[in-house]
Amino acid sequence: MKSKLGGEATSPRDNQGMAENKIITRVLASVQQLDAQTWNVLLASQSTPTPFMRHEYLAAMEQSGSATPDTGWIARVITVWDGDELLAACPLYIKTHSYGEYVFDWAWARAYQQHGLPYYPKGLLAVPFTPVPGSRLLARSQALRVALVHAVQAWAAEQQLSSLHLLFGDADDLAACAAAGWMQRSTVQFHWANTPPALPAAGAPLPAGALPGSMQASNDTAMAPSRWKDFDDFLGSLNQEKRKKIRQERRKIREAGVSFKAMQGSDIGAQDWSFFYRCYERTYLEHGNPPYLTPEFFASMASAMPENWVMFIAERDGQPVASSLIAINALQSTISASKPLFFEDKQALAAINNKVAYGRYWGALERIDSLHFEACYYQPIEWCIANGFARFEGGAQGEHKMARALLPVETPSAHWVAHPAFADAIERFLQRESEGMAQYVEELQSHSPLRKA
């Protein structure tokens, strides 16, 4: 491996089960240097593919000026090859700050500074501004995934990065990082499931990155869980207090004269995208920050990935007043008609049959009581029920989501720290944090919105 602009290295050794041949590691300056079809096919074969790891999504982050060196995101792609065959790949960003990540390490950066050491630049294996769990280390086998982790770590050490952080990875990613000795960390998100849920007993650990109990995705479509018939059927699963609260909030929206329309894919017009961005930008500015994403990013989504988006627009007196945008895993679009045999892969079939929606963005031009809850939770949940989606992931943070039946889910990350003394200190910190996280999850479970059996 050579300069920060890229390069390659060869490794002839057997790496945890790989055949002994020359494996080449290439570091690219952009995902745009790879063929989109090749990347997307590799992505779709992973255990937990999402639209946010699509070639089009990552390329749009760069092309739109959203995640660029000017905004503190220097893109690299670590790839592993056997000749001309791509075996494994992952996006990596050299970061000069910790904004837009949603797994917080500001305290680590301050500790470095207090000891006269630079924490930045660091390396991030994640999707910019997108705290959605899913596959990060794309590989044809677990052995190759472990090899990819070792290649990333070797490159980071050569480039003198302080640390590496894989955020919101899936179980395969975490296992590969653990095999390389990386430290593990968990945060909590809140997800809704389109099936009668069952929380584990208080104190029982939640599966990392997965919904508990009957919310687990099944590879056996014949054993697929039953779905809610409609929104009222779903409300029947909640305790009386939460049912009453949700009905009151929805009634306030109706009494305010607000109605919603939902549009998907190519039905979302240029005028709709433009209005959405006005709302999105205004909400950020009202909180004193410019928006992370540019109008050009959403224009790219409209042209390159329209099938992955559903937009809700709120209207009052015939005028639009607010909008929310969710993503959906329309994974069929990652494969061309020239690859029909791909659908024999059971993992891909399971991902397609277990449709997932992701809460992403929202904004409003008017302040209307309960509008945020309606636009960001109740409209998407109602849409998911009507369209047979198995899960709605509500995004980062937000304990208020539990009152809307979005239940706690642990989301994992993995971390490598180059400085031995700091690595030891951070490992001890994470052990204490893990204990606190277990107590936090137990407390959340004790406030379940679900009706007791």
C-alpha positions in Angstrom: 0.0 0.0 0.0 1.3 3.4 -0.9 0.3 7.0 -0.6 -3.0 8.3 0.8 -4.2 8.6 -2.8 -4.2 4.9 -3.2 -1.9 2.0 -4.1 -1.7 -1.7 -3.6 0.0 -4.4 -1.6 0.2 -8.1 -2.1 -0.1 -10.8 0.5 0.8 -14.4 -0.4 -0.1 -15.9 3.0 -3.1 -18.1 3.8 -5.5 -15.8 5.7 -7.9 -17.9 7.9 -8.9 -20.4 5.3 -8.2 -18.6 2.0 -6.3 -20.4 -0.6 -2.6 -19.6 -0.9 -2.4 -17.1 -3.8 -1.5 -13.5 -4.3 -4.3 -11.4 -2.8 -4.0 -7.7 -3.8 -5.2 -4.9 -1.7 -6.0 -1.7 -3.5 -6.9 1.6 -1.9 -9.1 3.8 -4.1 -9.8 7.4 -3.8 -13.6 7.0 -4.5 -16.3 4.5 -4.9 -16.7 6.0 -8.3 -13.5 4.2 -9.4 -15.4 0.9 -9.1 -18.1 -0.4 -11.5 -21.6 0.2 -9.9 -22.9 -3.2 -10.9 -20.0 -5.0 -9.5 -20.3 -3.1 -6.2 -24.1 -3.6 -5.9 -24.0 -7.3 -6.7 -21.4 -7.8 -3.9 -23.6 -5.7 -1.6 -26.7 -7.6 -2.3 -25.0 -10.9 -1.4 -24.3 -9.7 2.2 -26.3 -10.7 5.2 -27.7 -7.2 5.8 -27.7 -5.1 2.7 -29.3 -1.7 2.8 -29.9 1.0 0.2 -27.4 3.3 1.9 -24.5 1.1 0.9 -25.5 1.2 -2.7 -22.9 2.5 -5.1 -25.3 5.3 -6.2 -25.9 6.5 -2.6 -22.2 6.6 -1.7 -21.3 8.3 -5.0 -24.0 10.9 -4.5 -22.5 11.8 -1.1 -19.3 12.8 -2.9 -20.7 14.2 -6.1 -23.3 16.4 -4.3 -20.6 18.0 -2.1 -22.2 16.5 1.1 -19.3 14.3 2.2 -16.1 15.7 0.7 -12.7 16.9 2.0 -14.3 20.4 2.4 -16.8 19.0 4.8 -14.3 16.8 6.7 -15.0 13.5 4.9 -12.0 12.3 2.8 -13.2 9.2 0.9 -11.3 6.0 0.4 -12.3 2.5 -0.6 -10.3 -0.4 0.6 -10.6 -3.3 -1.8 -9.2 -6.9 -2.0 -8.7 -8.6 -5.4 -7.7 -11.9 -6.9 -6.6 -10.7 -10.3 -9.5 -8.8 -11.8 -12.0 -10.3 -9.4 -13.3 -8.1 -6.5 -13.3 -10.3 -3.4 -14.0 -7.7 -0.7 -14.5 -3.9 -0.3 -15.6 -1.3 2.2 -15.9 2.5 2.2 -13.6 4.3 4.6 -13.5 8.0 5.4 -10.6 9.9 6.8 -12.3 12.3 9.3 -11.0 15.6 10.8 -14.0 15.8 13.2 -16.7 13.5 14.6 -19.9 15.2 13.2 -22.5 13.2 11.3 -21.6 9.9 12.9 -24.1 9.3 15.7 -21.7 7.2 17.8 -20.0 9.7 20.0 -16.3 9.8 20.6 -15.8 13.4 21.5 -14.6 12.5 25.0 -11.9 10.3 23.4 -10.8 13.2 21.3 -10.6 15.5 24.3 -8.6 13.0 26.2 -6.1 12.8 23.3 -5.9 16.6 23.2 -5.3 16.8 27.0 -2.3 14.5 26.6 -0.9 16.5 23.6 -1.8 13.9 21.1 -3.8 14.2 17.9 -7.0 12.2 17.6 -7.7 13.5 14.1 -7.3 12.3 11.5 -9.1 9.0 12.3 -10.7 6.4 10.0 -14.4 5.7 9.8 -16.0 2.7 8.2 -19.6 3.9 7.9 -22.1 5.7 5.7 -21.9 9.5 6.1 -24.8 11.0 8.1 -26.7 7.6 8.0 -27.1 5.8 11.3 -28.7 2.7 9.8 -27.5 -0.8 10.8 -26.3 -3.0 8.0 -23.4 -4.6 6.2 -20.3 -2.5 6.0 -17.6 -5.0 5.1 -18.6 -6.4 1.8 -17.0 -9.8 1.2 -17.5 -13.1 -0.6 -16.8 -15.1 2.5 -16.2 -14.5 6.2 -12.5 -15.4 5.8 -12.2 -12.6 3.2 -14.1 -10.2 5.5 -11.5 -10.9 8.2 -8.7 -10.3 5.6 -10.4 -7.0 4.7 -10.3 -5.9 8.3 -6.6 -6.7 8.5 -6.0 -4.8 5.3 -7.8 -1.7 6.6 -6.0 -1.8 9.9 -2.6 -2.2 8.2 -3.3 0.8 5.9 -4.5 2.9 8.8 -1.3 2.2 10.7 0.7 3.1 7.7 -1.2 6.4 7.3 -0.8 7.1 11.0 -4.5 7.4 11.7 -5.2 7.5 15.4 -8.0 4.9 15.2 -10.6 3.1 13.2 -14.4 3.0 13.9 -16.9 0.7 12.2 -20.3 2.0 12.9 -23.7 0.3 12.8 -22.3 -2.9 11.3 -24.0 -6.3 11.2 -23.1 -9.5 13.0 -20.7 -10.6 10.2 -18.9 -7.3 10.5 -18.6 -7.5 14.2 -17.3 -11.0 14.1 -14.6 -10.1 11.7 -13.6 -7.1 13.8 -13.6 -9.2 16.9 -11.3 -11.7 15.2 -8.9 -8.9 14.6 -9.0 -7.8 18.2 -11.2 -4.7 17.8 -13.1 -3.4 20.8 -16.9 -3.6 20.8 -19.5 -0.9 21.7 -23.3 -0.7 21.6 -25.8 2.1 21.4 -29.6 1.9 21.3 -32.1 2.7 18.5 -35.9 2.3 18.4 -37.5 0.1 15.7 -41.2 -0.8 15.0 -42.2 -4.3 13.9 -45.3 -5.2 11.8 -46.1 -8.2 13.9 -47.3 -8.8 17.5 -44.0 -8.2 19.5 -42.7 -9.8 22.6 -40.1 -8.1 24.6 -37.5 -10.3 26.4 -37.7 -10.4 30.2 -36.3 -7.4 32.0 -32.5 -7.6 32.2 -32.2 -10.1 29.3 -29.8 -8.8 26.6 -31.2 -7.6 23.3 -29.7 -9.2 20.2 -27.3 -6.7 18.6 -28.8 -5.1 15.6 -31.9 -7.2 15.6 -35.4 -6.9 17.0 -36.3 -9.1 19.9 -38.4 -12.2 20.0 -40.9 -12.6 17.2 -39.5 -9.6 15.4 -36.5 -11.5 14.2 -36.4 -11.8 10.4 -36.9 -15.3 9.1 -35.2 -16.9 6.1 -38.2 -19.2 5.7 -40.9 -17.3 3.9 -43.4 -20.0 4.6 -43.0 -19.3 8.3 -43.3 -15.5 7.9 -45.1 -13.9 10.9 -48.6 -12.4 10.6 -48.9 -8.7 10.0 -51.2 -6.1 11.5 -54.4 -5.7 9.5 -54.5 -1.9 9.9 -53.4 0.9 12.2 -56.2 0.2 14.7 -55.2 -3.4 14.8 -51.7 -2.3 15.7 -53.0 0.1 18.4 -54.7 -2.8 20.0 -51.3 -4.2 21.1 -50.6 -1.1 23.2 -51.6 -0.4 26.7 -54.5 2.0 27.3 -52.4 5.0 28.1 -50.3 4.8 24.9 -53.4 4.0 22.7 -55.2 7.1 24.1 -52.2 9.3 23.6 -51.7 8.3 20.0 -55.3 8.7 19.2 -55.3 12.2 20.8 -52.3 13.2 18.7 -53.8 12.0 15.5 -57.1 13.7 16.3 -55.2 17.0 16.8 -53.9 16.7 13.3 -57.3 16.1 11.8 -58.8 19.0 13.8 -56.1 21.3 12.6 -57.2 20.5 9.0 -54.0 18.7 8.1 -54.1 15.8 5.6 -51.3 13.7 4.2 -50.5 12.2 0.8 -47.9 9.5 0.3 -45.8 9.1 -2.9 -43.3 6.5 -3.9 -40.5 6.3 -6.5 -41.2 8.1 -9.8 -44.5 9.5 -8.5 -42.4 11.9 -6.4 -42.1 14.9 -8.7 -39.4 17.6 -8.9 -41.7 20.1 -7.2 -42.2 17.6 -4.4 -38.5 17.1 -3.9 -38.0 20.9 -3.9 -40.6 21.4 -1.3 -39.2 18.6 0.8 -35.8 20.2 0.8 -37.3 23.6 1.9 -38.7 21.8 4.9 -35.6 19.8 5.6 -33.3 22.8 5.4 -35.5 25.0 7.5 -35.7 22.5 10.3 -31.9 22.3 10.5 -31.5 26.1 10.3 -34.0 26.5 13.1 -31.7 24.4 15.3 -28.7 26.6 14.4 -27.0 24.3 11.9 -26.8 24.1 8.2 -28.1 20.8 6.7 -25.6 18.0 6.2 -27.0 17.1 2.8 -27.3 19.4 -0.3 -30.1 19.8 -2.8 -27.9 18.0 -5.3 -27.8 14.9 -3.1 -31.6 14.5 -3.1 -31.6 15.2 -6.9 -29.3 12.3 -7.3 -31.6 10.1 -5.2 -34.6 11.1 -7.3 -32.8 10.2 -10.5 -30.6 7.2 -9.5 -32.6 5.5 -6.7 -36.2 6.7 -7.0 -37.6 3.2 -6.0 -35.9 3.5 -2.6 -37.9 6.5 -1.4 -41.3 7.3 0.0 -42.3 10.9 0.6 -45.2 12.1 2.8 -46.4 15.7 2.3 -48.8 17.3 4.8 -51.3 19.8 3.5 -53.5 22.4 5.1 -56.0 24.5 3.2 -54.7 23.1 0.0 -51.1 24.2 0.8 -48.1 22.0 1.7 -46.9 22.6 5.2 -44.5 19.8 6.1 -42.8 16.7 4.6 -41.1 13.5 5.7 -39.0 11.1 3.7 -38.4 7.4 4.4 -36.2 4.9 2.6 -37.2 1.4 1.7 -35.0 -1.6 0.8 -36.2 -2.1 -2.8 -33.2 -4.5 -3.2 -34.3 -5.9 -6.5 -32.9 -2.7 -8.1 -29.4 -3.7 -7.1 -29.4 -6.5 -9.7 -29.7 -6.4 -13.4 -31.7 -8.8 -15.5 -28.3 -10.3 -16.6 -27.9 -11.8 -13.1 -31.0 -13.9 -12.6 -29.3 -16.7 -10.8 -28.4 -14.3 -8.0 -31.9 -14.7 -6.6 -31.1 -18.3 -5.7 -29.0 -16.9 -2.9 -31.1 -17.5 0.3 -29.7 -14.5 2.1 -30.7 -12.1 -0.7 -34.2 -13.7 -0.8 -34.6 -13.3 2.9 -33.7 -9.6 2.7 -36.1 -9.0 -0.1 -39.0 -10.9 1.6 -38.4 -9.0 4.8 -39.1 -5.5 3.6 -37.7 -2.7 5.8 -38.4 1.0 5.9 -36.1 3.5 7.4 -37.1 6.8 8.9 -34.7 9.4 7.6 -35.6 13.1 7.2 -38.4 15.6 7.9 -39.1 19.3 8.1 -42.0 21.7 8.5 -42.8 25.3 7.4 -45.4 25.7 10.2 -45.6 24.7 13.8 -48.6 22.4 14.3 -49.2 20.4 17.5 -48.3 16.7 17.0 -47.3 17.2 13.4 -43.8 15.7 13.9 -45.2 12.5 15.4 -47.7 12.2 12.6 -45.2 12.8 9.8 -42.3 10.8 11.2 -44.1 7.9 12.9 -47.8 7.4 12.3 -47.9 8.0 8.6 -44.8 5.7 7.9 -46.2 3.0 10.2 -49.6 3.1 8.6 -47.9 3.0 5.2 -45.8 0.0 6.3 -48.9 -1.9 7.4 -50.7 -1.2 4.2 -47.7 -2.3 2.1 -46.6 -5.3 4.0 -43.3 -4.0 5.4 -41.9 -6.0 8.2 -40.0 -3.3 10.0 -39.7 0.5 10.4 -36.4 1.7 11.8 -36.9 5.0 13.5 -33.3 6.2 13.4 -30.8 7.3 16.1 -31.7 8.2 19.6 -35.1 9.3 20.9 -36.7 7.7 23.9 -39.9 9.4 23.0 -40.2 6.8 20.2 -41.0 4.1 22.7 -44.4 5.8 23.4 -45.1 5.2 19.7 -44.3 1.5 20.0 -40.8 1.7 18.5 -38.9 -0.7 20.8 -35.3 -0.6 21.9 -32.7 -2.4 19.7 -29.0 -2.5 20.5 -26.8 -1.3 17.5 -23.2 -2.3 17.6 -19.9 -0.7 16.6 -16.3 -1.8 16.6 -13.2 0.2 17.3 -9.4 -0.1 16.9 -7.1 2.4 18.6 -3.4 2.6 17.5 -2.0 4.0 20.8 -1.5 1.1 23.2 -2.1 3.1 26.4 -5.2 4.8 25.0 -6.5 1.5 23.7 -6.2 0.0 27.2 -8.0 3.1 28.7 -10.8 3.0 26.1 -11.3 -0.7 26.6 -11.8 -0.2 30.3 -14.2 2.7 29.6 -16.2 0.5 27.2 -16.5 -2.2 29.9 -18.0 0.3 32.3 -20.2 1.8 29.5 -21.4 -1.7 28.6 -22.6 -2.2 32.2 -24.4 1.1 32.1 -26.0 0.2 28.7 -27.4 -3.0 30.1 -29.0 -1.1 32.9 -30.4 1.4 30.5 -31.9 -1.3 28.3 -33.4 -2.9 31.4 -35.0 0.4 32.4 -36.4 0.9 28.9 -37.9 -2.6 28.9 -39.7 -1.7 32.2 -41.5 1.1 30.4 -42.7 -1.0 27.5 -45.8 0.5 25.7 -47.1 -3.0 25.0 -50.3 -4.3 26.6 -49.6 -6.9 29.2 -50.8 -10.4 28.4 
